[in-house]
Amino acid sequence: MKPIVDGQFSVFFKNNRKFKISFDDIPFDDFAIFTGTIGENRKAIISLSKNKSCTHFIKIPLTDASLDLVKNEYQQLTNLGKFKYATTVFPNVKFIEDQIVVSNVLPMSKNSNQSWSSTHWNSLNELYRFSYRKKPLEETPFWKTINDGITFLQQPISINNGLIKKDIEKLKEAVEQLYYSINSTKTVSLGIGHGDFTPWNMYVGKDKLHVYDWEMSQHNFPLLFDFYHYFFQKGILINQEKFSEINRSIQSQLTNENALDILKSFKIEKEKHFQLYLLYIVCYYLPKYLSQPKLHHQVHWLVSTWTEALQSFARKVEVSNA
């Protein structure tokens, strides 16, 4: 394929804000520009390469929301860098003038198999060892996000982007039913969470997990959030599976010796944490999707599977209350 142009070219950004690349000290002889996914979290990403090998990524926020994410990634990676890990590999990070540069964590040898493995369990286990705490759910930013989402979803909503109102009403009903069944005054096992722990945000190396894109990370996620997210995102966006298939994979993994060790060591109520994962993911993303003028077709897959999952838990709540 021929290049667009030989030599220099310009990239124009619709807003009037001007920006320049702030990392002049990084040597490179080639680069690529990614314009990011449409939406309020959009960022421009520049991949820098040296000797035909990608060494760094520069993230340039294009919205106020994406600026918050870039700042959060810098803070989270800085905090994570204070400890030594046997299994988990993180990027190095620098922050200058609202931009960050992160090192490429691609291992010399990587496993193309995307199946969940003992390496994933070992990574979560060591992350939890450094960050585990017990705290009332209502005192966490995690629960505030859920509350904010419920408040938004209880308002009259106008849909103009292809989402089907009847489907959204079903999802709202299921998420509210589960929300009101949760006692937020009870303590929950919390710890560091990546927030977007998916096959496309990591490489599996030799006995190590190389994880990048920490912009959604928090220190007060209910434990196993990343585990559930991995199976939902892979199941929906890659395999287009129904909830029943995703749930079978999840329940099968939870009988694994590594899983049982984590559940016992950190006193995790796996069913409750599964419910909290679903509440958060819908309360965080659905308001964003309802507000976006244009949507990727995969959003329809997500909405359908979330509804199926939440209705499944809602039926359990009805039975337990009967």
C-alpha positions as CSV (number, residue, x, y, z in Angstrom):
1,M,0.0,0.0,0.0
2,K,1.4,3.4,-0.9
3,P,1.8,6.1,1.8
4,I,-0.5,9.1,1.8
5,V,2.3,11.5,1.2
6,D,6.1,11.4,1.1
7,G,7.5,13.8,3.6
8,Q,5.5,15.9,6.0
9,F,1.7,16.3,6.3
10,S,-0.7,18.0,8.7
11,V,-3.5,16.7,10.8
12,F,-6.3,19.1,11.5
13,F,-8.4,19.0,14.6
14,K,-12.0,20.5,14.4
15,N,-11.8,22.4,17.7
16,N,-9.8,25.6,17.8
17,R,-7.5,24.4,20.6
18,K,-3.9,24.0,19.4
19,F,-1.6,21.4,20.8
20,K,1.9,20.2,20.2
21,I,3.7,17.0,21.0
22,S,5.4,17.3,24.4
23,F,7.9,14.5,24.3
24,D,10.8,15.6,22.1
25,D,13.3,13.4,24.1
26,I,12.0,10.1,22.6
27,P,13.9,9.0,19.6
28,F,11.9,7.5,16.7
29,D,12.2,7.0,13.0
30,D,8.6,6.2,12.2
31,F,5.1,6.9,13.6
32,A,1.4,6.2,13.1
33,I,-1.6,8.2,14.1
34,F,-4.8,6.8,15.5
35,T,-7.8,9.1,15.7
36,G,-9.6,7.2,18.4
37,T,-13.1,5.8,18.9
38,I,-16.0,8.2,18.5
39,G,-17.5,9.5,21.7
40,E,-16.7,11.7,24.7
41,N,-13.6,9.7,25.7
42,R,-11.9,10.2,22.3
43,K,-8.2,10.6,22.2
44,A,-5.6,10.9,19.5
45,I,-2.8,8.3,19.9
46,I,0.6,8.5,18.2
47,S,2.6,5.3,18.0
48,L,6.4,5.9,17.9
49,S,8.7,3.3,16.3
50,K,12.5,2.9,16.2
51,N,14.1,0.4,13.9
52,K,10.7,-1.0,12.9
53,S,9.7,-1.7,16.5
54,C,7.0,0.3,18.3
55,T,8.5,1.7,21.5
56,H,6.0,4.3,22.9
57,F,2.5,5.6,22.6
58,I,1.6,9.3,23.1
59,K,-2.0,9.9,24.2
60,I,-3.5,13.3,23.4
61,P,-6.9,14.0,24.9
62,L,-9.4,15.7,22.6
63,T,-12.2,16.3,25.2
64,D,-12.5,17.2,28.8
65,A,-13.6,13.6,29.6
66,S,-10.6,12.1,27.8
67,L,-8.3,14.5,29.6
68,D,-9.6,13.1,32.9
69,L,-8.9,9.6,31.7
70,V,-5.3,10.5,30.6
71,K,-4.6,12.1,34.0
72,N,-6.1,9.0,35.8
73,E,-3.9,6.6,33.8
74,Y,-0.8,8.6,34.7
75,Q,-1.8,8.6,38.4
76,Q,-2.7,4.9,38.5
77,L,0.5,3.7,36.7
78,T,2.6,5.9,39.0
79,N,1.0,4.3,42.1
80,L,1.3,0.8,40.7
81,G,5.0,1.4,39.9
82,K,5.7,1.7,43.7
83,F,5.5,-2.1,44.0
84,K,7.3,-5.1,42.5
85,Y,5.2,-7.7,40.7
86,A,6.1,-11.2,39.7
87,T,3.4,-11.7,37.0
88,T,2.0,-8.3,35.9
89,V,3.9,-6.0,33.6
90,F,2.9,-2.3,33.4
91,P,4.0,0.5,31.0
92,N,6.3,3.2,32.2
93,V,4.6,6.6,32.0
94,K,5.4,10.3,31.8
95,F,3.0,13.3,31.9
96,I,3.7,16.6,30.2
97,E,1.2,19.4,29.4
98,D,-1.9,17.3,29.4
99,Q,-0.4,14.5,27.4
100,I,1.1,11.2,28.5
101,V,3.6,8.8,26.9
102,V,3.5,5.2,27.8
103,S,6.1,2.5,26.9
104,N,5.1,-0.4,24.8
105,V,4.6,-3.6,26.9
106,L,4.7,-6.0,24.0
107,P,6.7,-9.1,25.2
108,M,9.5,-10.7,23.1
109,S,7.3,-13.8,22.8
110,K,3.5,-13.6,23.2
111,N,0.7,-16.2,23.3
112,S,-2.0,-15.6,20.7
113,N,-4.5,-17.8,22.7
114,Q,-7.0,-15.4,24.2
115,S,-8.4,-17.9,26.7
116,W,-8.4,-17.1,30.4
117,S,-5.5,-18.8,32.1
118,S,-3.6,-19.3,35.4
119,T,-1.5,-16.3,34.3
120,H,-4.6,-14.1,34.4
121,W,-5.5,-15.4,37.9
122,N,-2.0,-14.9,39.2
123,S,-2.0,-11.3,37.9
124,L,-5.3,-10.5,39.7
125,N,-4.0,-12.3,42.9
126,E,-0.9,-10.2,43.2
127,L,-2.7,-7.0,42.4
128,Y,-5.2,-7.7,45.1
129,R,-2.5,-8.5,47.6
130,F,-1.2,-5.0,47.3
131,S,-4.5,-3.2,47.2
132,Y,-7.1,-5.3,49.2
133,R,-9.3,-3.5,51.7
134,K,-12.8,-3.8,53.2
135,K,-15.1,-0.8,53.1
136,P,-18.9,0.0,53.0
137,L,-20.0,0.1,49.4
138,E,-21.8,3.4,49.9
139,E,-18.4,5.1,50.7
140,T,-16.8,4.3,47.4
141,P,-16.7,6.3,44.1
142,F,-17.8,3.0,42.5
143,W,-21.2,3.2,44.2
144,K,-21.5,7.0,43.4
145,T,-21.1,6.1,39.7
146,I,-24.0,3.6,40.1
147,N,-26.1,6.2,41.9
148,D,-25.4,8.8,39.3
149,G,-26.3,6.4,36.5
150,I,-29.6,5.4,38.2
151,T,-30.5,9.1,38.7
152,F,-29.9,9.7,35.0
153,L,-31.9,6.7,33.9
154,Q,-34.9,7.7,36.0
155,Q,-35.2,10.9,34.0
156,P,-37.3,11.2,30.8
157,I,-35.0,10.1,27.9
158,S,-35.2,11.1,24.3
159,I,-33.5,8.5,22.0
160,N,-32.3,9.7,18.5
161,N,-29.4,7.4,17.7
162,G,-30.9,4.1,16.7
163,L,-31.3,2.5,20.1
164,I,-34.8,1.0,20.5
165,K,-36.8,2.6,23.3
166,K,-38.6,-0.6,24.3
167,D,-35.2,-2.3,24.7
168,I,-33.9,0.5,26.8
169,E,-37.0,0.5,29.1
170,K,-36.5,-3.3,29.7
171,L,-32.8,-2.7,30.6
172,K,-33.7,0.3,32.9
173,E,-36.4,-1.8,34.7
174,A,-33.9,-4.7,35.3
175,V,-31.1,-2.5,36.5
176,E,-33.4,-0.6,38.9
177,Q,-34.8,-3.8,40.3
178,L,-31.3,-5.1,41.1
179,Y,-30.1,-1.7,42.4
180,Y,-32.8,-1.6,45.0
181,S,-32.0,-5.1,46.2
182,I,-28.4,-4.1,47.1
183,N,-27.6,-3.1,50.7
184,S,-24.9,-0.4,50.2
185,T,-24.1,-0.1,53.9
186,K,-22.5,-3.5,54.0
187,T,-18.7,-3.8,53.6
188,V,-17.3,-5.2,50.3
189,S,-13.9,-6.6,49.4
190,L,-12.3,-3.9,47.3
191,G,-9.0,-3.4,45.5
192,I,-7.3,-2.2,42.3
193,G,-9.2,-2.8,39.1
194,H,-8.0,-2.1,35.6
195,G,-11.6,-1.2,34.5
196,D,-11.2,-2.5,30.9
197,F,-9.4,-5.8,31.4
198,T,-9.9,-7.3,28.0
199,P,-7.9,-9.5,25.5
200,W,-7.2,-6.4,23.4
201,N,-5.6,-4.5,26.4
202,M,-3.0,-7.1,27.3
203,Y,-0.5,-9.6,26.0
204,V,0.1,-13.0,27.6
205,G,3.9,-13.6,27.7
206,K,5.8,-16.4,29.3
207,D,4.2,-16.6,32.8
208,K,3.6,-12.9,32.7
209,L,0.6,-10.7,31.8
210,H,1.6,-7.5,30.0
211,V,-1.3,-5.0,30.6
212,Y,-1.8,-1.6,29.1
213,D,-4.5,1.2,28.9
214,W,-5.0,1.8,32.6
215,E,-7.1,4.9,32.1
216,M,-10.3,3.4,33.5
217,S,-8.5,2.0,36.6
218,Q,-9.7,2.6,40.2
219,H,-8.5,1.5,43.6
220,N,-12.0,0.8,44.9
221,F,-13.5,-1.8,42.5
222,P,-15.2,-4.8,44.0
223,L,-12.8,-7.7,43.5
224,L,-13.3,-9.8,40.4
225,F,-14.6,-6.8,38.4
226,D,-11.9,-7.3,35.9
227,F,-12.6,-11.0,35.7
228,Y,-16.3,-10.5,34.9
229,H,-15.5,-7.8,32.4
230,Y,-13.0,-9.9,30.5
231,F,-15.7,-12.6,29.8
232,F,-18.4,-10.1,29.0
233,Q,-16.4,-8.0,26.6
234,K,-14.8,-11.0,24.9
235,G,-18.1,-12.9,24.8
236,I,-20.1,-10.0,23.4
237,L,-17.7,-8.1,21.2
238,I,-15.6,-11.0,19.8
239,N,-17.7,-14.1,20.0
240,Q,-21.2,-12.5,19.9
241,E,-22.3,-14.9,22.7
242,K,-25.6,-14.8,24.6
243,F,-25.5,-14.3,28.4
244,S,-26.1,-17.9,29.0
245,E,-22.9,-18.9,27.2
246,I,-20.9,-16.2,28.9
247,N,-22.2,-17.2,32.3
248,R,-21.3,-20.8,31.7
249,S,-17.7,-19.8,31.0
250,I,-17.6,-17.6,34.1
251,Q,-19.1,-20.3,36.4
252,S,-16.7,-22.9,35.0
253,Q,-13.7,-20.7,35.8
254,L,-14.9,-19.9,39.3
255,T,-14.4,-23.6,40.2
256,N,-10.7,-23.3,39.3
257,E,-8.2,-23.8,42.1
258,N,-6.8,-20.4,41.5
259,A,-10.3,-18.8,41.7
260,L,-11.2,-20.7,44.9
261,D,-7.9,-19.4,46.5
262,I,-8.7,-15.8,45.6
263,L,-12.4,-16.1,46.8
264,K,-11.3,-17.5,50.1
265,S,-8.2,-15.2,50.7
266,F,-10.1,-12.0,50.0
267,K,-13.5,-13.0,51.3
268,I,-15.3,-12.4,48.0
269,E,-19.1,-12.9,47.7
270,K,-18.9,-13.9,44.0
271,E,-22.6,-13.6,43.3
272,K,-22.8,-10.1,44.9
273,H,-19.7,-9.0,43.1
274,F,-21.1,-10.3,39.8
275,Q,-24.3,-8.1,40.4
276,L,-22.2,-5.1,41.3
277,Y,-20.2,-5.5,38.1
278,L,-23.3,-5.5,36.0
279,L,-24.9,-2.5,37.8
280,Y,-21.7,-0.4,37.4
281,I,-21.1,-1.3,33.8
282,V,-24.7,-0.4,32.8
283,C,-24.8,2.7,35.0
284,Y,-21.5,4.0,33.6
285,Y,-21.9,3.2,29.9
286,L,-25.7,3.4,29.2
287,P,-26.0,7.2,30.0
288,K,-23.1,7.8,27.7
289,Y,-24.6,5.7,24.9
290,L,-28.0,7.4,25.3
291,S,-26.3,10.8,24.9
292,Q,-24.2,10.0,21.9
293,P,-25.5,11.1,18.5
294,K,-23.8,8.2,16.7
295,L,-23.3,4.7,18.0
296,H,-21.2,1.7,16.8
297,H,-23.4,-1.3,16.0
298,Q,-21.7,-3.3,18.8
299,V,-23.6,-1.1,21.4
300,H,-26.8,-3.0,20.4
301,W,-25.1,-6.3,21.2
302,L,-24.0,-4.9,24.6
303,V,-27.5,-3.6,25.5
304,S,-29.1,-6.9,24.6
305,T,-26.7,-9.0,26.7
306,W,-26.7,-6.7,29.7
307,T,-30.5,-6.9,29.7
308,E,-30.4,-10.7,29.6
309,A,-27.9,-10.8,32.4
310,L,-29.7,-8.3,34.6
311,Q,-33.1,-10.0,34.1
312,S,-31.5,-13.3,35.1
313,F,-30.4,-11.7,38.4
314,A,-33.7,-9.9,38.9
315,R,-35.6,-13.2,38.7
316,K,-33.3,-14.6,41.4
317,V,-34.1,-11.5,43.6
318,E,-37.8,-12.2,43.1
319,V,-37.5,-15.8,44.1
320,S,-35.5,-14.9,47.2
321,N,-38.1,-12.3,48.2
322,A,-41.0,-14.7,47.7
